Amino acid sequence: MLTGKQKRYLRKEAHHLDPIFQIGKGGLNENMIGQVKEALEKRELIKVHILQNNMDDHKEIAATLAKQTNGELVQLIGNIIVIYKESNENKKIELP
């Protein structure tokens, strides 16, 4: 689990990032979860955009995505999810 200080740090780091995945009306599927896992291994910190045509609860989507990828939900603001997962091979982010 991340502390409040670590989450603040990660939010600051994620501020300039662009979302690299979009979740549309089809919702989450196994293929997307696999791609998010790969991206987290390479980048450690990513943003995901939930499109307007997705009618699912954003909190549920964020929680499911974090759980399925073994990542930490850093932030959910509107339609943007920020997820962090420490990389095994590509460690870039040093948490405070």
OpenMM code with the backbone's topology and positions (N, CA, C; nanometers):
from openmm import Vec3, app, unit

residues = "MET LEU THR GLY LYS GLN LYS ARG TYR LEU ARG LYS GLU ALA HIS HIS LEU ASP PRO ILE PHE GLN ILE GLY LYS GLY GLY LEU ASN GLU ASN MET ILE GLY GLN VAL LYS GLU ALA LEU GLU LYS ARG GLU LEU ILE LYS VAL HIS ILE LEU GLN ASN ASN MET ASP ASP HIS LYS GLU ILE ALA ALA THR LEU ALA LYS GLN THR ASN GLY GLU LEU VAL GLN LEU ILE GLY ASN ILE ILE VAL ILE TYR LYS GLU SER ASN GLU ASN LYS LYS ILE GLU LEU PRO".split()
positions = [
    Vec3(0.0842, -0.1195, 0.0000),
    Vec3(0.0000, 0.0000, 0.0000),
    Vec3(0.0883, 0.1254, 0.0000),
    Vec3(0.0396, 0.2256, -0.0720),
    Vec3(0.1119, 0.3526, -0.0786),
    Vec3(0.0681, 0.4444, 0.0343),
    Vec3(0.1625, 0.5215, 0.0862),
    Vec3(0.1289, 0.6209, 0.1883),
    Vec3(0.0759, 0.7464, 0.1191),
    Vec3(0.0198, 0.8369, 0.1967),
    Vec3(-0.0307, 0.9625, 0.1422),
    Vec3(0.0790, 1.0435, 0.0753),
    Vec3(0.1958, 1.0437, 0.1365),
    Vec3(0.3100, 1.1175, 0.0818),
    Vec3(0.3516, 1.0592, -0.0534),
    Vec3(0.3537, 0.9273, -0.0632),
    Vec3(0.3913, 0.8613, -0.1877),
    Vec3(0.2882, 0.8890, -0.2972),
    Vec3(0.1598, 0.8867, -0.2602),
    Vec3(0.0549, 0.9161, -0.3588),
    Vec3(0.0656, 1.0593, -0.4096),
    Vec3(0.0940, 1.1538, -0.3194),
    Vec3(0.1118, 1.2930, -0.3620),
    Vec3(0.2275, 1.3042, -0.4608),
    Vec3(0.3366, 1.2363, -0.4300),
    Vec3(0.4533, 1.2381, -0.5175),
    Vec3(0.4177, 1.1807, -0.6555),
    Vec3(0.3464, 1.0686, -0.6578),
    Vec3(0.3094, 1.0047, -0.7842),
    Vec3(0.2106, 1.0897, -0.8637),
    Vec3(0.1191, 1.1576, -0.7944),
    Vec3(0.0259, 1.2481, -0.8638),
    Vec3(0.1038, 1.3595, -0.9332),
    Vec3(0.2043, 1.4119, -0.8639),
    Vec3(0.2882, 1.5169, -0.9214),
    Vec3(0.3619, 1.4639, -1.0445),
    Vec3(0.4163, 1.3435, -1.0338),
    Vec3(0.4889, 1.2832, -1.1460),
    Vec3(0.3960, 1.2544, -1.2647),
    Vec3(0.2707, 1.2188, -1.2367),
    Vec3(0.1764, 1.1820, -1.3429),
    Vec3(0.1129, 1.3030, -1.4103),
    Vec3(0.1277, 1.4192, -1.3508),
    Vec3(0.0587, 1.5378, -1.4008),
    Vec3(0.0862, 1.5636, -1.5487),
    Vec3(0.2105, 1.5488, -1.5917),
    Vec3(0.2471, 1.5796, -1.7296),
    Vec3(0.2244, 1.4635, -1.8263),
    Vec3(0.1877, 1.3454, -1.7764),
    Vec3(0.1678, 1.2296, -1.8626),
    Vec3(0.0373, 1.2400, -1.9419),
    Vec3(0.0393, 1.1832, -2.0609),
    Vec3(-0.0830, 1.1712, -2.1404),
    Vec3(-0.1388, 1.0308, -2.1212),
    Vec3(-0.2721, 1.0168, -2.1248),
    Vec3(-0.3299, 0.8820, -2.1141),
    Vec3(-0.2848, 0.7953, -2.2311),
    Vec3(-0.2447, 0.6708, -2.2024),
    Vec3(-0.1989, 0.5826, -2.3094),
    Vec3(-0.3009, 0.4739, -2.3420),
    Vec3(-0.4067, 0.4635, -2.2625),
    Vec3(-0.5148, 0.3696, -2.2909),
    Vec3(-0.6482, 0.4407, -2.2780),
    Vec3(-0.7464, 0.3918, -2.3544),
    Vec3(-0.8824, 0.4445, -2.3453),
    Vec3(-0.9769, 0.3274, -2.3228),
    Vec3(-1.0704, 0.3471, -2.2308),
    Vec3(-1.1710, 0.2449, -2.2040),
    Vec3(-1.3024, 0.2963, -2.2608),
    Vec3(-1.3533, 0.2282, -2.3605),
    Vec3(-1.4762, 0.2702, -2.4275),
    Vec3(-1.5968, 0.1951, -2.3765),
    Vec3(-1.7014, 0.1912, -2.4599),
    Vec3(-1.8264, 0.1287, -2.4149),
    Vec3(-1.8134, -0.0222, -2.3982),
    Vec3(-1.7091, -0.0818, -2.4577),
    Vec3(-1.6863, -0.2246, -2.4405),
    Vec3(-1.6349, -0.2590, -2.3012),
    Vec3(-1.5856, -0.1593, -2.2295),
    Vec3(-1.5354, -0.1809, -2.0943),
    Vec3(-1.4005, -0.2503, -2.0947),
    Vec3(-1.3650, -0.3078, -1.9811),
    Vec3(-1.2372, -0.3779, -1.9664),
    Vec3(-1.2473, -0.5182, -2.0237),
    Vec3(-1.1394, -0.5637, -2.0869),
    Vec3(-1.1334, -0.7026, -2.1312),
    Vec3(-0.9930, -0.7564, -2.1029),
    Vec3(-0.9763, -0.8855, -2.1207),
    Vec3(-0.8491, -0.9502, -2.0872),
    Vec3(-0.7329, -0.8946, -2.1681),
    Vec3(-0.7590, -0.8647, -2.2961),
    Vec3(-0.6539, -0.8117, -2.3831),
    Vec3(-0.6040, -0.6770, -2.3314),
    Vec3(-0.6972, -0.5883, -2.2951),
    Vec3(-0.6583, -0.4565, -2.2453),
    Vec3(-0.5816, -0.4687, -2.1137),
    Vec3(-0.6275, -0.5549, -2.0248),
    Vec3(-0.5600, -0.5732, -1.8963),
    Vec3(-0.4170, -0.6222, -1.9185),
    Vec3(-0.3983, -0.7127, -2.0141),
    Vec3(-0.2641, -0.7604, -2.0470),
    Vec3(-0.1755, -0.6483, -2.0983),
    Vec3(-0.2310, -0.5623, -2.1835),
    Vec3(-0.1534, -0.4499, -2.2366),
    Vec3(-0.1186, -0.3501, -2.1270),
    Vec3(-0.2125, -0.3262, -2.0347),
    Vec3(-0.1863, -0.2341, -1.9230),
    Vec3(-0.0767, -0.2907, -1.8344),
    Vec3(-0.0776, -0.4220, -1.8103),
    Vec3(0.0285, -0.4850, -1.7300),
    Vec3(0.1647, -0.4626, -1.7939),
    Vec3(0.1724, -0.4810, -1.9267),
    Vec3(0.2995, -0.4609, -1.9970),
    Vec3(0.3452, -0.3156, -1.9866),
    Vec3(0.2516, -0.2231, -2.0029),
    Vec3(0.2854, -0.0809, -1.9956),
    Vec3(0.3335, -0.0441, -1.8553),
    Vec3(0.2693, -0.0993, -1.7532),
    Vec3(0.3114, -0.0726, -1.6155),
    Vec3(0.4519, -0.1265, -1.5891),
    Vec3(0.4846, -0.2398, -1.6484),
    Vec3(0.6187, -0.2966, -1.6298),
    Vec3(0.7235, -0.2056, -1.6936),
    Vec3(0.6893, -0.1443, -1.8061),
    Vec3(0.7850, -0.0581, -1.8757),
    Vec3(0.7915, 0.0820, -1.8163),
    Vec3(0.6752, 0.1368, -1.7751),
    Vec3(0.6697, 0.2775, -1.7347),
    Vec3(0.6500, 0.3007, -1.5859),
    Vec3(0.5913, 0.2059, -1.5157),
    Vec3(0.5598, 0.2122, -1.3722),
    Vec3(0.4402, 0.3016, -1.3403),
    Vec3(0.4222, 0.4115, -1.4114),
    Vec3(0.3149, 0.5060, -1.3814),
    Vec3(0.2438, 0.5399, -1.5117),
    Vec3(0.1123, 0.5130, -1.5178),
    Vec3(0.0382, 0.5405, -1.6411),
    Vec3(-0.0956, 0.6073, -1.6106),
    Vec3(-0.1491, 0.6703, -1.7144),
    Vec3(-0.2838, 0.7267, -1.7078),
    Vec3(-0.3718, 0.6504, -1.8057),
    Vec3(-0.4969, 0.6298, -1.7656),
    Vec3(-0.5959, 0.5640, -1.8498),
    Vec3(-0.7174, 0.6562, -1.8574),
    Vec3(-0.7701, 0.6754, -1.9779),
    Vec3(-0.8846, 0.7637, -1.9985),
    Vec3(-1.0105, 0.6797, -2.0174),
    Vec3(-1.1158, 0.7124, -1.9442),
    Vec3(-1.2449, 0.6465, -1.9612),
    Vec3(-1.3286, 0.7358, -2.0528),
    Vec3(-1.3689, 0.6815, -2.1661),
    Vec3(-1.4436, 0.7603, -2.2644),
    Vec3(-1.5865, 0.7890, -2.2180),
    Vec3(-1.6446, 0.8920, -2.2777),
    Vec3(-1.7802, 0.9348, -2.2405),
    Vec3(-1.8842, 0.8259, -2.2656),
    Vec3(-1.8622, 0.7409, -2.3680),
    Vec3(-1.9634, 0.6403, -2.4012),
    Vec3(-1.9605, 0.5189, -2.3090),
    Vec3(-1.8731, 0.5177, -2.2101),
    Vec3(-1.8698, 0.4089, -2.1125),
    Vec3(-1.9640, 0.4441, -1.9981),
    Vec3(-2.0639, 0.3591, -1.9785),
    Vec3(-2.1657, 0.3879, -1.8774),
    Vec3(-2.1396, 0.3183, -1.7437),
    Vec3(-2.0292, 0.2446, -1.7334),
    Vec3(-1.9968, 0.1763, -1.6082),
    Vec3(-1.9516, 0.2776, -1.5034),
    Vec3(-1.9569, 0.2361, -1.3779),
    Vec3(-1.9122, 0.3216, -1.2682),
    Vec3(-1.7600, 0.3369, -1.2742),
    Vec3(-1.7135, 0.4600, -1.2786),
    Vec3(-1.5709, 0.4866, -1.2928),
    Vec3(-1.4902, 0.4329, -1.1751),
    Vec3(-1.5465, 0.4390, -1.0554),
    Vec3(-1.4754, 0.3878, -0.9378),
    Vec3(-1.4553, 0.2369, -0.9490),
    Vec3(-1.5574, 0.1674, -0.9980),
    Vec3(-1.5467, 0.0223, -1.0151),
    Vec3(-1.4423, -0.0136, -1.1202),
    Vec3(-1.4423, 0.0619, -1.2307),
    Vec3(-1.3448, 0.0369, -1.3371),
    Vec3(-1.2037, 0.0562, -1.2828),
    Vec3(-1.1813, 0.1663, -1.2106),
    Vec3(-1.0487, 0.1970, -1.1561),
    Vec3(-1.0043, 0.0883, -1.0583),
    Vec3(-1.0942, 0.0473, -0.9696),
    Vec3(-1.0600, -0.0557, -0.8707),
    Vec3(-1.0304, -0.1894, -0.9389),
    Vec3(-1.1118, -0.2257, -1.0371),
    Vec3(-1.0918, -0.3519, -1.1088),
    Vec3(-0.9602, -0.3510, -1.1848),
    Vec3(-0.9316, -0.2396, -1.2520),
    Vec3(-0.8078, -0.2298, -1.3287),
    Vec3(-0.6856, -0.2408, -1.2374),
    Vec3(-0.6894, -0.1718, -1.1243),
    Vec3(-0.5776, -0.1782, -1.0299),
    Vec3(-0.5607, -0.3207, -0.9758),
    Vec3(-0.6724, -0.3853, -0.9425),
    Vec3(-0.6664, -0.5199, -0.8863),
    Vec3(-0.6148, -0.6213, -0.9893),
    Vec3(-0.6680, -0.6143, -1.1119),
    Vec3(-0.6313, -0.7104, -1.2159),
    Vec3(-0.4850, -0.6973, -1.2586),
    Vec3(-0.4290, -0.5756, -1.2486),
    Vec3(-0.2902, -0.5535, -1.2905),
    Vec3(-0.1932, -0.5605, -1.1723),
    Vec3(-0.2441, -0.5849, -1.0534),
    Vec3(-0.1646, -0.5851, -0.9299),
    Vec3(-0.0977, -0.4506, -0.9063),
    Vec3(-0.1613, -0.3443, -0.9536),
    Vec3(-0.1084, -0.2097, -0.9370),
    Vec3(-0.1781, -0.1371, -0.8243),
    Vec3(-0.1324, -0.0146, -0.7997),
    Vec3(-0.1930, 0.0700, -0.6970),
    Vec3(-0.2683, 0.1828, -0.7650),
    Vec3(-0.3922, 0.2040, -0.7253),
    Vec3(-0.4694, 0.3165, -0.7760),
    Vec3(-0.4188, 0.4419, -0.7054),
    Vec3(-0.3579, 0.5313, -0.7819),
    Vec3(-0.3031, 0.6536, -0.7255),
    Vec3(-0.4107, 0.7607, -0.7207),
    Vec3(-0.4889, 0.7709, -0.8293),
    Vec3(-0.5852, 0.8798, -0.8385),
    Vec3(-0.6924, 0.8469, -0.9406),
    Vec3(-0.8125, 0.8955, -0.9143),
    Vec3(-0.9224, 0.8915, -1.0099),
    Vec3(-0.9859, 1.0290, -1.0091),
    Vec3(-0.9651, 1.1031, -1.1165),
    Vec3(-1.0264, 1.2356, -1.1275),
    Vec3(-1.1088, 1.2367, -1.2545),
    Vec3(-1.2388, 1.2511, -1.2389),
    Vec3(-1.3270, 1.2534, -1.3555),
    Vec3(-1.3145, 1.1256, -1.4356),
    Vec3(-1.2622, 1.1396, -1.5583),
    Vec3(-1.2483, 1.0248, -1.6476),
    Vec3(-1.1051, 0.9734, -1.6571),
    Vec3(-1.0168, 1.0196, -1.5702),
    Vec3(-0.8756, 0.9822, -1.5778),
    Vec3(-0.8361, 0.8984, -1.4552),
    Vec3(-0.7759, 0.7825, -1.4840),
    Vec3(-0.7259, 0.6938, -1.3793),
    Vec3(-0.5731, 0.6985, -1.3834),
    Vec3(-0.5107, 0.7111, -1.2671),
    Vec3(-0.3645, 0.7038, -1.2581),
    Vec3(-0.3305, 0.5794, -1.1773),
    Vec3(-0.2479, 0.4922, -1.2380),
    Vec3(-0.2105, 0.3659, -1.1737),
    Vec3(-0.0586, 0.3549, -1.1669),
    Vec3(-0.0096, 0.3033, -1.0540),
    Vec3(0.1336, 0.2812, -1.0335),
    Vec3(0.1578, 0.1351, -0.9986),
    Vec3(0.2644, 0.0810, -1.0552),
    Vec3(0.3104, -0.0519, -1.0142),
    Vec3(0.4614, -0.0537, -1.0272),
    Vec3(0.5292, -0.0895, -0.9196),
    Vec3(0.6746, -0.0947, -0.9222),
    Vec3(0.7199, -0.1994, -1.0232),
    Vec3(0.8121, -0.1593, -1.1088),
    Vec3(0.8635, -0.2482, -1.2127),
    Vec3(0.9696, -0.3409, -1.1563),
    Vec3(0.9737, -0.4631, -1.2083),
    Vec3(1.0766, -0.5579, -1.1664),
    Vec3(1.2085, -0.5322, -1.2370),
    Vec3(1.2009, -0.4910, -1.3652),
    Vec3(1.3223, -0.4779, -1.4460),
    Vec3(1.3536, -0.3338, -1.4858),
    Vec3(1.2544, -0.2465, -1.4926),
    Vec3(1.2744, -0.1108, -1.5421),
    Vec3(1.2472, -0.0072, -1.4343),
    Vec3(1.3089, -0.0223, -1.3186),
    Vec3(1.2831, 0.0674, -1.2056),
    Vec3(1.3300, 0.2079, -1.2388),
    Vec3(1.2359, 0.3042, -1.2395),
    Vec3(1.2685, 0.4425, -1.2706),
    Vec3(1.2290, 0.5376, -1.1577),
    Vec3(1.1197, 0.5069, -1.0913),
    Vec3(1.0635, 0.5977, -0.9924),
    Vec3(1.1103, 0.5580, -0.8524),
    Vec3(1.1701, 0.6531, -0.7816),
    Vec3(1.2096, 0.6322, -0.6417),
    Vec3(1.1050, 0.6982, -0.5534),
    Vec3(1.0312, 0.6202, -0.4783),
    Vec3(0.9283, 0.6752, -0.3898),
    Vec3(0.9926, 0.7369, -0.2655),
    Vec3(0.9326, 0.8466, -0.2170),
    Vec3(0.9857, 0.9093, -0.0940),
    Vec3(0.9622, 0.8220, 0.0277),
] * unit.nanometer
topology = app.Topology()
chain = topology.addChain("A")
for resn in residues:
    res = topology.addResidue(resn, chain)
    for name in ("N", "CA", "C"):
        topology.addAtom(name, app.Element.getBySymbol(name[0]), res)
